[in-house]
Amino acid sequence: MCGIVGYIGNKQASPILLDALEKLEYRGYDSAGIAVIDNNKINIKKCIGKIENLRSLVANDEKNGSHIYGNVGIGHTRWATHGKPSDVNSHPHISQSGMVAVVHNGIVENYMELRTFLESKGYKFVSDTDTEIIVQLIDFYYTGDPVAAVRQAISRLSGSYALGIMFADYPWQLIAFRKGSPLIIGLSDGENYIASDIPAILEHTKKIIRLGEQELAVITSESVSVFNSFGERIHKEVQEITWNIDAAQKGGYEHFMIKEIMEQPTVIKNTVSPRISASAIDLGLKNITDKDFRRITNVVIVACGSAYHVGVVAKMLIEKYARIPARAEIASEFRYSDPMVNENTLTIVISQSGETIDTQYAMREAKSKGSKTLSIVNVVGSSIASESDDVIYTWAGTEIAVATTKAYSAQLAVSYLLAFHIAKCRGCIGEKEEQELISELERIPDDIEKLLEGKNQIQFMASKYFNAQSIFFIGRNIDHALALEGSLKLKEVSYIHSEAYAAGELKHGTISLIEDGTLVVALATYMPLFEKTVSNIKEVKARGAQVIAITSDNTSIPEDVADNVVYIPSGYKYIEPMLSIIPLQLFAYYVAANRGCDIDKPRNLAKSVTVE
Ligand code: F6R
């Protein structure tokens, strides 16, 4: 999704802005631009395509005498919402008077009404974007006091947005504002930064301030002043980033996606170990108590995409072990469904970024109905983590590839811990089962390692099937939930059409799509339904399907049932299916690699989806 950067200090802003934008490339974008103030004049360079196009534009213009010099500037990577990707729709946008420039992440919902208003005041628009409304509106209210003009303008906007703003006649300051979409401020000696995300500024500073909801910051090279929505100056904690730039680099791998897949043993260890104390699960919760877990009568899980797929697993685990009615809901639907949630509901909110706007709004909806909210989040201090009643962090580290892998697995591990903890609080399981689960979770990293060592087998299968037109993923129970994720992963990165089906459901319609050579990836790791799944595999095989089966290494699937079998380590009572995601992730990765896809930044996708 769109990325914002800003710099103010005594160095040339444009190279810093271009480098910072490159660090945000992983978020997904279609165009980019920068604006710098030089002698009380705002100069802008922007264009469709990659940052390298923007670099060439800046370099070529420079050769022709059109410099972009100055010590204060803003930059942007755009992920189109209003108006197609084009040079003119790219940010920054500048006001008609040339006095104000804005970069924007998010959506202005009432932009049509504001555009009509501004047109009636004589403003002419050059782009199709909602952002141009913001910049003209600020310009309209500007009478010499930048902060007052910004405040008046934002009081008229509805939607969610983060803004970086500069005024030609105030070259010593930047203004940042956040409502919904995230924004951080990086602090350094004699220079300061704004950014949508930490990697953009990590090579310059590890000290950051996270802007909260409706907070506005005035940033100079020497100071940062933050104000709340009432205009009162507030104190903000400075957060020290503990990870370094290496975590945001590929470390010898060809893509971030494969690097992150390979990191999963460590990620699971880091996520599980701190939650085990004296052979018992200790989630370290502060505001949600064991009493709450005993009191609740139902659980709802809200999330999007892969995080929703974790929610589908979590629902099954909570019902199975804690015996509480649970449901997983797609966050973007939940908010508008007048959901049946009350003070006896526990709402579990799952999000890697902690910034997904659909998930955030779903959480607020649940809260407004009296539900306690417990989030499972990867990014420390993010909006969802801060706004929920309590948070369990997945210690997956920064995830750069747009398609999630390690954060997904860490969310799964937390789901097991949480389901077991709730079950224990409610007397549904005893210490013995808890300890069994803990030892299983502690075994998982080594078994993931083994699966990763066998990645050549998956690479070989990918080279066999990468030209498939359409791929089906099937499984029963938890295997179905994993099939959903395997299918999403494949289509995200390889652009092959794919669908996930409950294995027993296929015969009720979709089996009509199976013909000679259709590839079916069948998960058969859920042992109570193993035989039934094998029957479903036979049904597709009989219709000519090519089958890749994934099952446990203490079973076998005959050659006439599956063309290829991936065996995963057995001996688990509860969590074997957590391992089967590894071959699915590897398969998606290698298929995409064979097809020459842009694996880390698949077309049209964004890492952190901050629009509804
Ligand atoms: C898929 C993927 C997305 C996210 C979804 C939610 O690989 O990454 O489906 O899972 O956009 O994002 P978060 O977890 O940040 O809320």
Boltz pocket constraint, residues with backbone or C-beta under 6 A from the ligand:
constraints:
  - pocket:
      binder: B
      contacts: [[A, 304], [A, 305], [A, 306], [A, 307], [A, 308], [A, 350], [A, 351], [A, 352], [A, 353], [A, 354], [A, 355], [A, 356], [A, 359], [A, 402], [A, 403], [A, 404], [A, 405], [A, 488], [A, 489], [A, 492], [A, 606], [A, 607], [A, 608], [A, 609]]
      max_distance: 6.0
